[in-house]
Amino acid sequence: MYDGYYAIETNDLELSPKEIISNYGMLWQIEESFRIMKSTMEVRPVFHWTEGRIKGHFMV
């Protein structure tokens, strides 16, 4: 069906194809970090949008 090919789309036109592929390969680490924050640390729900408020939420 897909012949082993897939596409990755980005809006960052400054990245090279190798950087895009490398960043995509690290996606699982980011997803795992969010999964840990949401479950193990029990900090749900988080309704903050600014960096300072998010950091403050986790510091409490």
PQR file of N, CA, C, O and H, with PARSE charges and radii, in Angstrom:
ATOM      1  N   MET A   1       0.811  -1.191   0.000 -0.4000 1.5000
ATOM      2  CA  MET A   1       0.000   0.000   0.000 -0.0000 2.0000
ATOM      3  C   MET A   1       0.861   1.263   0.000  0.5500 1.7000
ATOM      4  O   MET A   1       0.677   2.139  -0.845 -0.5500 1.4000
ATOM      5  N   TYR A   2       1.802   1.359   0.947 -0.4000 1.5000
ATOM      6  CA  TYR A   2       2.622   2.562   1.047 -0.0000 2.0000
ATOM      7  C   TYR A   2       4.031   2.359   0.505  0.5500 1.7000
ATOM      8  O   TYR A   2       4.781   3.329   0.404 -0.5500 1.4000
ATOM      9  H   TYR A   2       1.951   0.648   1.634  0.4000 1.0000
ATOM     10  N   ASP A   3       4.411   1.159   0.159 -0.4000 1.5000
ATOM     11  CA  ASP A   3       5.720   0.840  -0.398 -0.0000 2.0000
ATOM     12  C   ASP A   3       6.872   1.305   0.481  0.5500 1.7000
ATOM     13  O   ASP A   3       7.965   1.559  -0.025 -0.5500 1.4000
ATOM     14  H   ASP A   3       3.801   0.371   0.242  0.4000 1.0000
ATOM     15  N   GLY A   4       6.651   1.422   1.788 -0.4000 1.5000
ATOM     16  CA  GLY A   4       7.721   1.797   2.704 -0.0000 2.0000
ATOM     17  C   GLY A   4       8.058   3.273   2.735  0.5500 1.7000
ATOM     18  O   GLY A   4       9.067   3.652   3.329 -0.5500 1.4000
ATOM     19  H   GLY A   4       5.763   1.216   2.199  0.4000 1.0000
ATOM     20  N   TYR A   5       7.258   4.110   2.123 -0.4000 1.5000
ATOM     21  CA  TYR A   5       7.515   5.546   2.100 -0.0000 2.0000
ATOM     22  C   TYR A   5       6.529   6.274   3.004  0.5500 1.7000
ATOM     23  O   TYR A   5       5.384   5.851   3.164 -0.5500 1.4000
ATOM     24  H   TYR A   5       6.439   3.801   1.640  0.4000 1.0000
ATOM     25  N   TYR A   6       6.983   7.357   3.584 -0.4000 1.5000
ATOM     26  CA  TYR A   6       6.082   8.227   4.319 -0.0000 2.0000
ATOM     27  C   TYR A   6       6.570   9.664   4.171  0.5500 1.7000
ATOM     28  O   TYR A   6       7.708   9.901   3.767 -0.5500 1.4000
ATOM     29  H   TYR A   6       7.913   7.701   3.454  0.4000 1.0000
ATOM     30  N   ALA A   7       5.711  10.610   4.496 -0.4000 1.5000
ATOM     31  CA  ALA A   7       6.036  12.031   4.331 -0.0000 2.0000
ATOM     32  C   ALA A   7       6.026  12.722   5.684  0.5500 1.7000
ATOM     33  O   ALA A   7       5.227  12.398   6.562 -0.5500 1.4000
ATOM     34  H   ALA A   7       4.787  10.417   4.824  0.4000 1.0000
ATOM     35  N   ILE A   8       6.918  13.668   5.832 -0.4000 1.5000
ATOM     36  CA  ILE A   8       6.962  14.505   7.027 -0.0000 2.0000
ATOM     37  C   ILE A   8       6.778  15.944   6.552  0.5500 1.7000
ATOM     38  O   ILE A   8       7.483  16.405   5.655 -0.5500 1.4000
ATOM     39  H   ILE A   8       7.568  13.932   5.119  0.4000 1.0000
ATOM     40  N   GLU A   9       5.834  16.641   7.157 -0.4000 1.5000
ATOM     41  CA  GLU A   9       5.550  18.021   6.760 -0.0000 2.0000
ATOM     42  C   GLU A   9       5.991  18.966   7.873  0.5500 1.7000
ATOM     43  O   GLU A   9       5.786  18.678   9.052 -0.5500 1.4000
ATOM     44  H   GLU A   9       5.261  16.266   7.886  0.4000 1.0000
ATOM     45  N   THR A  10       6.582  20.066   7.508 -0.4000 1.5000
ATOM     46  CA  THR A  10       6.996  21.067   8.489 -0.0000 2.0000
ATOM     47  C   THR A  10       6.729  22.464   7.949  0.5500 1.7000
ATOM     48  O   THR A  10       6.638  22.677   6.740 -0.5500 1.4000
ATOM     49  H   THR A  10       6.748  20.300   6.550  0.4000 1.0000
ATOM     50  N   ASN A  11       6.608  23.407   8.872 -0.4000 1.5000
ATOM     51  CA  ASN A  11       6.454  24.799   8.460 -0.0000 2.0000
ATOM     52  C   ASN A  11       7.751  25.580   8.680  0.5500 1.7000
ATOM     53  O   ASN A  11       7.801  26.780   8.413 -0.5500 1.4000
ATOM     54  H   ASN A  11       6.682  23.234   9.854  0.4000 1.0000
ATOM     55  N   ASP A  12       8.796  24.910   9.163 -0.4000 1.5000
ATOM     56  CA  ASP A  12      10.102  25.543   9.381 -0.0000 2.0000
ATOM     57  C   ASP A  12      10.962  25.363   8.139  0.5500 1.7000
ATOM     58  O   ASP A  12      11.579  24.315   7.950 -0.5500 1.4000
ATOM     59  H   ASP A  12       8.755  23.934   9.380  0.4000 1.0000
ATOM     60  N   LEU A  13      11.001  26.369   7.308 -0.4000 1.5000
ATOM     61  CA  LEU A  13      11.712  26.279   6.039 -0.0000 2.0000
ATOM     62  C   LEU A  13      13.225  26.414   6.187  0.5500 1.7000
ATOM     63  O   LEU A  13      13.963  26.253   5.215 -0.5500 1.4000
ATOM     64  H   LEU A  13      10.501  27.220   7.462  0.4000 1.0000
ATOM     65  N   GLU A  14      13.687  26.708   7.402 -0.4000 1.5000
ATOM     66  CA  GLU A  14      15.120  26.855   7.651 -0.0000 2.0000
ATOM     67  C   GLU A  14      15.808  25.505   7.877  0.5500 1.7000
ATOM     68  O   GLU A  14      17.030  25.411   7.760 -0.5500 1.4000
ATOM     69  H   GLU A  14      13.088  26.839   8.192  0.4000 1.0000
ATOM     70  N   LEU A  15      15.049  24.473   8.193 -0.4000 1.5000
ATOM     71  CA  LEU A  15      15.627  23.160   8.494 -0.0000 2.0000
ATOM     72  C   LEU A  15      16.004  22.413   7.222  0.5500 1.7000
ATOM     73  O   LEU A  15      15.328  22.502   6.197 -0.5500 1.4000
ATOM     74  H   LEU A  15      14.056  24.549   8.287  0.4000 1.0000
ATOM     75  N   SER A  16      17.096  21.678   7.321 -0.4000 1.5000
ATOM     76  CA  SER A  16      17.493  20.815   6.206 -0.0000 2.0000
ATOM     77  C   SER A  16      16.704  19.513   6.304  0.5500 1.7000
ATOM     78  O   SER A  16      16.158  19.213   7.366 -0.5500 1.4000
ATOM     79  H   SER A  16      17.645  21.605   8.154  0.4000 1.0000
ATOM     80  N   PRO A  17      16.629  18.741   5.240 -0.5600 1.5000
ATOM     81  CA  PRO A  17      15.935  17.448   5.314  0.2800 2.0000
ATOM     82  C   PRO A  17      16.498  16.542   6.409  0.5500 1.7000
ATOM     83  O   PRO A  17      15.737  15.835   7.070 -0.5500 1.4000
ATOM     84  N   LYS A  18      17.814  16.551   6.612 -0.4000 1.5000
ATOM     85  CA  LYS A  18      18.411  15.721   7.671 -0.0000 2.0000
ATOM     86  C   LYS A  18      17.968  16.182   9.054  0.5500 1.7000
ATOM     87  O   LYS A  18      17.714  15.355   9.929 -0.5500 1.4000
ATOM     88  H   LYS A  18      18.432  17.125   6.075  0.4000 1.0000
ATOM     89  N   GLU A  19      17.872  17.498   9.259 -0.4000 1.5000
ATOM     90  CA  GLU A  19      17.424  18.024  10.549 -0.0000 2.0000
ATOM     91  C   GLU A  19      15.963  17.666  10.803  0.5500 1.7000
ATOM     92  O   GLU A  19      15.590  17.332  11.928 -0.5500 1.4000
ATOM     93  H   GLU A  19      18.079  18.170   8.548  0.4000 1.0000
ATOM     94  N   ILE A  20      15.152  17.732   9.782 -0.4000 1.5000
ATOM     95  CA  ILE A  20      13.735  17.388   9.924 -0.0000 2.0000
ATOM     96  C   ILE A  20      13.589  15.930  10.328  0.5500 1.7000
ATOM     97  O   ILE A  20      12.824  15.611  11.239 -0.5500 1.4000
ATOM     98  H   ILE A  20      15.455  18.003   8.868  0.4000 1.0000
ATOM     99  N   ILE A  21      14.305  15.057   9.669 -0.4000 1.5000
ATOM    100  CA  ILE A  21      14.237  13.628   9.985 -0.0000 2.0000
ATOM    101  C   ILE A  21      14.764  13.368  11.389  0.5500 1.7000
ATOM    102  O   ILE A  21      14.184  12.575  12.131 -0.5500 1.4000
ATOM    103  H   ILE A  21      14.926  15.316   8.929  0.4000 1.0000
ATOM    104  N   SER A  22      15.856  14.026  11.760 -0.4000 1.5000
ATOM    105  CA  SER A  22      16.427  13.863  13.095 -0.0000 2.0000
ATOM    106  C   SER A  22      15.445  14.325  14.171  0.5500 1.7000
ATOM    107  O   SER A  22      15.246  13.639  15.173 -0.5500 1.4000
ATOM    108  H   SER A  22      16.327  14.670  11.158  0.4000 1.0000
ATOM    109  N   ASN A  23      14.837  15.487  13.959 -0.4000 1.5000
ATOM    110  CA  ASN A  23      13.861  16.000  14.920 -0.0000 2.0000
ATOM    111  C   ASN A  23      12.666  15.066  15.042  0.5500 1.7000
ATOM    112  O   ASN A  23      12.173  14.831  16.145 -0.5500 1.4000
ATOM    113  H   ASN A  23      14.999  16.045  13.145  0.4000 1.0000
ATOM    114  N   TYR A  24      12.203  14.542  13.940 -0.4000 1.5000
ATOM    115  CA  TYR A  24      11.077  13.606  13.974 -0.0000 2.0000
ATOM    116  C   TYR A  24      11.460  12.349  14.754  0.5500 1.7000
ATOM    117  O   TYR A  24      10.638  11.784  15.475 -0.5500 1.4000
ATOM    118  H   TYR A  24      12.603  14.733  13.043  0.4000 1.0000
ATOM    119  N   GLY A  25      12.698  11.921  14.606 -0.4000 1.5000
ATOM    120  CA  GLY A  25      13.168  10.741  15.331 -0.0000 2.0000
ATOM    121  C   GLY A  25      13.185  10.940  16.836  0.5500 1.7000
ATOM    122  O   GLY A  25      13.108   9.970  17.591 -0.5500 1.4000
ATOM    123  H   GLY A  25      13.366  12.380  14.019  0.4000 1.0000
ATOM    124  N   MET A  26      13.286  12.195  17.285 -0.4000 1.5000
ATOM    125  CA  MET A  26      13.292  12.494  18.721 -0.0000 2.0000
ATOM    126  C   MET A  26      11.890  12.734  19.271  0.5500 1.7000
ATOM    127  O   MET A  26      11.732  12.974  20.468 -0.5500 1.4000
ATOM    128  H   MET A  26      13.348  12.983  16.672  0.4000 1.0000
ATOM    129  N   LEU A  27      10.893  12.674  18.435 -0.4000 1.5000
ATOM    130  CA  LEU A  27       9.522  12.953  18.850 -0.0000 2.0000
ATOM    131  C   LEU A  27       9.065  12.049  19.987  0.5500 1.7000
ATOM    132  O   LEU A  27       8.353  12.502  20.883 -0.5500 1.4000
ATOM    133  H   LEU A  27      11.021  12.478  17.463  0.4000 1.0000
ATOM    134  N   TRP A  28       9.459  10.786  19.966 -0.4000 1.5000
ATOM    135  CA  TRP A  28       9.023   9.851  21.010 -0.0000 2.0000
ATOM    136  C   TRP A  28       9.513  10.300  22.380  0.5500 1.7000
ATOM    137  O   TRP A  28       8.824  10.071  23.374 -0.5500 1.4000
ATOM    138  H   TRP A  28      10.038  10.418  19.238  0.4000 1.0000
ATOM    139  N   GLN A  29      10.683  10.935  22.464 -0.4000 1.5000
ATOM    140  CA  GLN A  29      11.203  11.405  23.748 -0.0000 2.0000
ATOM    141  C   GLN A  29      10.338  12.539  24.296  0.5500 1.7000
ATOM    142  O   GLN A  29      10.068  12.600  25.496 -0.5500 1.4000
ATOM    143  H   GLN A  29      11.243  11.122  21.656  0.4000 1.0000
ATOM    144  N   ILE A  30       9.917  13.416  23.427 -0.4000 1.5000
ATOM    145  CA  ILE A  30       9.055  14.517  23.843 -0.0000 2.0000
ATOM    146  C   ILE A  30       7.708  13.976  24.305  0.5500 1.7000
ATOM    147  O   ILE A  30       7.195  14.389  25.345 -0.5500 1.4000
ATOM    148  H   ILE A  30      10.137  13.367  22.453  0.4000 1.0000
ATOM    149  N   GLU A  31       7.135  13.057  23.538 -0.4000 1.5000
ATOM    150  CA  GLU A  31       5.845  12.473  23.900 -0.0000 2.0000
ATOM    151  C   GLU A  31       5.944  11.724  25.220  0.5500 1.7000
ATOM    152  O   GLU A  31       5.026  11.798  26.037 -0.5500 1.4000
ATOM    153  H   GLU A  31       7.552  12.721  22.693  0.4000 1.0000
ATOM    154  N   GLU A  32       7.033  11.007  25.444 -0.4000 1.5000
ATOM    155  CA  GLU A  32       7.227  10.272  26.696 -0.0000 2.0000
ATOM    156  C   GLU A  32       7.338  11.238  27.870  0.5500 1.7000
ATOM    157  O   GLU A  32       6.803  10.967  28.945 -0.5500 1.4000
ATOM    158  H   GLU A  32       7.779  10.947  24.780  0.4000 1.0000
ATOM    159  N   SER A  33       8.020  12.351  27.681 -0.4000 1.5000
ATOM    160  CA  SER A  33       8.144  13.351  28.748 -0.0000 2.0000
ATOM    161  C   SER A  33       6.775  13.906  29.136  0.5500 1.7000
ATOM    162  O   SER A  33       6.477  14.041  30.323 -0.5500 1.4000
ATOM    163  H   SER A  33       8.455  12.571  26.808  0.4000 1.0000
ATOM    164  N   PHE A  34       5.948  14.226  28.152 -0.4000 1.5000
ATOM    165  CA  PHE A  34       4.606  14.710  28.451 -0.0000 2.0000
ATOM    166  C   PHE A  34       3.769  13.633  29.138  0.5500 1.7000
ATOM    167  O   PHE A  34       2.998  13.940  30.047 -0.5500 1.4000
ATOM    168  H   PHE A  34       6.190  14.116  27.189  0.4000 1.0000
ATOM    169  N   ARG A  35       3.908  12.384  28.719 -0.4000 1.5000
ATOM    170  CA  ARG A  35       3.171  11.290  29.332 -0.0000 2.0000
ATOM    171  C   ARG A  35       3.547  11.158  30.808  0.5500 1.7000
ATOM    172  O   ARG A  35       2.677  10.953  31.654 -0.5500 1.4000
ATOM    173  H   ARG A  35       4.534  12.134  27.980  0.4000 1.0000
ATOM    174  N   ILE A  36       4.833  11.275  31.117 -0.4000 1.5000
ATOM    175  CA  ILE A  36       5.296  11.195  32.504 -0.0000 2.0000
ATOM    176  C   ILE A  36       4.751  12.368  33.310  0.5500 1.7000
ATOM    177  O   ILE A  36       4.275  12.186  34.431 -0.5500 1.4000
ATOM    178  H   ILE A  36       5.540  11.441  30.429  0.4000 1.0000
ATOM    179  N   MET A  37       4.818  13.571  32.744 -0.4000 1.5000
ATOM    180  CA  MET A  37       4.318  14.741  33.466 -0.0000 2.0000
ATOM    181  C   MET A  37       2.835  14.616  33.774  0.5500 1.7000
ATOM    182  O   MET A  37       2.385  15.013  34.848 -0.5500 1.4000
ATOM    183  H   MET A  37       5.205  13.719  31.833  0.4000 1.0000
ATOM    184  N   LYS A  38       2.082  14.070  32.843 -0.4000 1.5000
ATOM    185  CA  LYS A  38       0.639  13.995  33.023 -0.0000 2.0000
ATOM    186  C   LYS A  38       0.215  12.854  33.939  0.5500 1.7000
ATOM    187  O   LYS A  38      -0.818  12.961  34.601 -0.5500 1.4000
ATOM    188  H   LYS A  38       2.448  13.748  31.970  0.4000 1.0000
ATOM    189  N   SER A  39       0.973  11.773  33.997 -0.4000 1.5000
ATOM    190  CA  SER A  39       0.542  10.631  34.791 -0.0000 2.0000
ATOM    191  C   SER A  39       1.325  10.504  36.089  0.5500 1.7000
ATOM    192  O   SER A  39       0.738  10.603  37.166 -0.5500 1.4000
ATOM    193  H   SER A  39       1.812  11.686  33.459  0.4000 1.0000
ATOM    194  N   THR A  40       2.619  10.291  36.016 -0.4000 1.5000
ATOM    195  CA  THR A  40       3.434  10.043  37.201 -0.0000 2.0000
ATOM    196  C   THR A  40       3.427  11.230  38.148  0.5500 1.7000
ATOM    197  O   THR A  40       3.292  11.059  39.359 -0.5500 1.4000
ATOM    198  H   THR A  40       3.095  10.210  35.141  0.4000 1.0000
ATOM    199  N   MET A  41       3.571  12.420  37.609 -0.4000 1.5000
ATOM    200  CA  MET A  41       3.621  13.613  38.449 -0.0000 2.0000
ATOM    201  C   MET A  41       2.231  14.081  38.869  0.5500 1.7000
ATOM    202  O   MET A  41       2.108  14.923  39.758 -0.5500 1.4000
ATOM    203  H   MET A  41       3.681  12.559  36.625  0.4000 1.0000
ATOM    204  N   GLU A  42       1.208  13.559  38.256 -0.4000 1.5000
ATOM    205  CA  GLU A  42      -0.185  13.882  38.564 -0.0000 2.0000
ATOM    206  C   GLU A  42      -0.430  15.389  38.612  0.5500 1.7000
ATOM    207  O   GLU A  42      -0.891  15.918  39.623 -0.5500 1.4000
ATOM    208  H   GLU A  42       1.308  12.875  37.533  0.4000 1.0000
ATOM    209  N   VAL A  43      -0.123  16.067  37.526 -0.4000 1.5000
ATOM    210  CA  VAL A  43      -0.295  17.517  37.473 -0.0000 2.0000
ATOM    211  C   VAL A  43      -1.421  17.939  36.536  0.5500 1.7000
ATOM    212  O   VAL A  43      -1.474  19.101  36.132 -0.5500 1.4000
ATOM    213  H   VAL A  43       0.252  15.637  36.704  0.4000 1.0000
ATOM    214  N   ARG A  44      -2.302  17.047  36.190 -0.4000 1.5000
ATOM    215  CA  ARG A  44      -3.408  17.397  35.306 -0.0000 2.0000
ATOM    216  C   ARG A  44      -4.461  18.144  36.065  0.5500 1.7000
ATOM    217  O   ARG A  44      -4.520  17.987  37.284 -0.5500 1.4000
ATOM    218  H   ARG A  44      -2.259  16.103  36.518  0.4000 1.0000
ATOM    219  N   PRO A  45      -5.268  18.914  35.475 -0.5600 1.5000
ATOM    220  CA  PRO A  45      -5.113  19.520  34.166  0.2800 2.0000
ATOM    221  C   PRO A  45      -4.243  20.768  34.260  0.5500 1.7000
ATOM    222  O   PRO A  45      -4.153  21.382  35.323 -0.5500 1.4000
ATOM    223  N   VAL A  46      -3.621  21.135  33.187 -0.4000 1.5000
ATOM    224  CA  VAL A  46      -2.805  22.346  33.111 -0.0000 2.0000
ATOM    225  C   VAL A  46      -3.455  23.260  32.077  0.5500 1.7000
ATOM    226  O   VAL A  46      -3.519  22.936  30.891 -0.5500 1.4000
ATOM    227  H   VAL A  46      -3.694  20.636  32.323  0.4000 1.0000
ATOM    228  N   PHE A  47      -3.928  24.395  32.545 -0.4000 1.5000
ATOM    229  CA  PHE A  47      -4.612  25.335  31.656 -0.0000 2.0000
ATOM    230  C   PHE A  47      -3.784  26.586  31.397  0.5500 1.7000
ATOM    231  O   PHE A  47      -4.309  27.587  30.907 -0.5500 1.4000
ATOM    232  H   PHE A  47      -3.876  24.659  33.508  0.4000 1.0000
ATOM    233  N   HIS A  48      -2.496  26.538  31.721 -0.4000 1.5000
ATOM    234  CA  HIS A  48      -1.631  27.701  31.539 -0.0000 2.0000
ATOM    235  C   HIS A  48      -1.057  27.719  30.133  0.5500 1.7000
ATOM    236  O   HIS A  48      -0.865  26.674  29.512 -0.5500 1.4000
ATOM    237  H   HIS A  48      -2.069  25.726  32.119  0.4000 1.0000
ATOM    238  N   TRP A  49      -0.785  28.925  29.638 -0.4000 1.5000
ATOM    239  CA  TRP A  49      -0.265  29.071  28.279 -0.0000 2.0000
ATOM    240  C   TRP A  49       1.125  29.693  28.248  0.5500 1.7000
ATOM    241  O   TRP A  49       1.904  29.418  27.337 -0.5500 1.4000
ATOM    242  H   TRP A  49      -0.942  29.774  30.143  0.4000 1.0000
ATOM    243  N   THR A  50       1.444  30.528  29.232 -0.4000 1.5000
ATOM    244  CA  THR A  50       2.742  31.200  29.197 -0.0000 2.0000
ATOM    245  C   THR A  50       3.795  30.340  29.881  0.5500 1.7000
ATOM    246  O   THR A  50       3.487  29.560  30.781 -0.5500 1.4000
ATOM    247  H   THR A  50       0.810  30.752  29.973  0.4000 1.0000
ATOM    248  N   GLU A  51       5.040  30.490  29.444 -0.4000 1.5000
ATOM    249  CA  GLU A  51       6.132  29.678  29.980 -0.0000 2.0000
ATOM    250  C   GLU A  51       6.283  29.865  31.490  0.5500 1.7000
ATOM    251  O   GLU A  51       6.469  28.893  32.222 -0.5500 1.4000
ATOM    252  H   GLU A  51       5.290  31.124  28.712  0.4000 1.0000
ATOM    253  N   GLY A  52       6.202  31.104  31.951 -0.4000 1.5000
ATOM    254  CA  GLY A  52       6.360  31.377  33.378 -0.0000 2.0000
ATOM    255  C   GLY A  52       5.298  30.705  34.227  0.5500 1.7000
ATOM    256  O   GLY A  52       5.607  30.168  35.290 -0.5500 1.4000
ATOM    257  H   GLY A  52       6.050  31.894  31.357  0.4000 1.0000
ATOM    258  N   ARG A  53       4.065  30.725  33.782 -0.4000 1.5000
ATOM    259  CA  ARG A  53       2.980  30.103  34.551 -0.0000 2.0000
ATOM    260  C   ARG A  53       3.075  28.582  34.544  0.5500 1.7000
ATOM    261  O   ARG A  53       2.767  27.933  35.544 -0.5500 1.4000
ATOM    262  H   ARG A  53       3.813  31.161  32.918  0.4000 1.0000
ATOM    263  N   ILE A  54       3.497  28.019  33.428 -0.4000 1.5000
ATOM    264  CA  ILE A  54       3.668  26.566  33.362 -0.0000 2.0000
ATOM    265  C   ILE A  54       4.760  26.137  34.326  0.5500 1.7000
ATOM    266  O   ILE A  54       4.584  25.176  35.075 -0.5500 1.4000
ATOM    267  H   ILE A  54       3.747  28.546  32.615  0.4000 1.0000
ATOM    268  N   LYS A  55       5.891  26.842  34.316 -0.4000 1.5000
ATOM    269  CA  LYS A  55       6.983  26.519  35.247 -0.0000 2.0000
ATOM    270  C   LYS A  55       6.516  26.673  36.687  0.5500 1.7000
ATOM    271  O   LYS A  55       6.817  25.832  37.534 -0.5500 1.4000
ATOM    272  H   LYS A  55       6.034  27.623  33.707  0.4000 1.0000
ATOM    273  N   GLY A  56       5.783  27.741  36.965 -0.4000 1.5000
ATOM    274  CA  GLY A  56       5.262  27.952  38.310 -0.0000 2.0000
ATOM    275  C   GLY A  56       4.330  26.837  38.747  0.5500 1.7000
ATOM    276  O   GLY A  56       4.370  26.423  39.906 -0.5500 1.4000
ATOM    277  H   GLY A  56       5.538  28.424  36.276  0.4000 1.0000
ATOM    278  N   HIS A  57       3.510  26.354  37.866 -0.4000 1.5000
ATOM    279  CA  HIS A  57       2.579  25.267  38.170 -0.0000 2.0000
ATOM    280  C   HIS A  57       3.334  24.020  38.615  0.5500 1.7000
ATOM    281  O   HIS A  57       2.933  23.355  39.570 -0.5500 1.4000
ATOM    282  H   HIS A  57       3.477  26.690  36.925  0.4000 1.0000
ATOM    283  N   PHE A  58       4.422  23.706  37.924 -0.4000 1.5000
ATOM    284  CA  PHE A  58       5.176  22.504  38.250 -0.0000 2.0000
ATOM    285  C   PHE A  58       6.071  22.696  39.467  0.5500 1.7000
ATOM    286  O   PHE A  58       6.441  21.719  40.117 -0.5500 1.4000
ATOM    287  H   PHE A  58       4.747  24.247  37.148  0.4000 1.0000
ATOM    288  N   MET A  59       6.422  23.931  39.785 -0.4000 1.5000
ATOM    289  CA  MET A  59       7.247  24.190  40.966 -0.0000 2.0000
ATOM    290  C   MET A  59       6.442  24.016  42.243  0.5500 1.7000
ATOM    291  O   MET A  59       7.000  23.661  43.282 -0.5500 1.4000
ATOM    292  H   MET A  59       6.121  24.725  39.257  0.4000 1.0000
ATOM    293  N   VAL A  60       5.145  24.259  42.181 -0.4000 1.5000
ATOM    294  CA  VAL A  60       4.282  24.123  43.351 -0.0000 2.0000
ATOM    295  C   VAL A  60       4.145  22.663  43.656  0.5500 1.7000
ATOM    296  O   VAL A  60       3.458  22.293  44.609 -0.5500 1.4000
ATOM    297  H   VAL A  60       4.692  24.547  41.337  0.4000 1.0000
TER
END
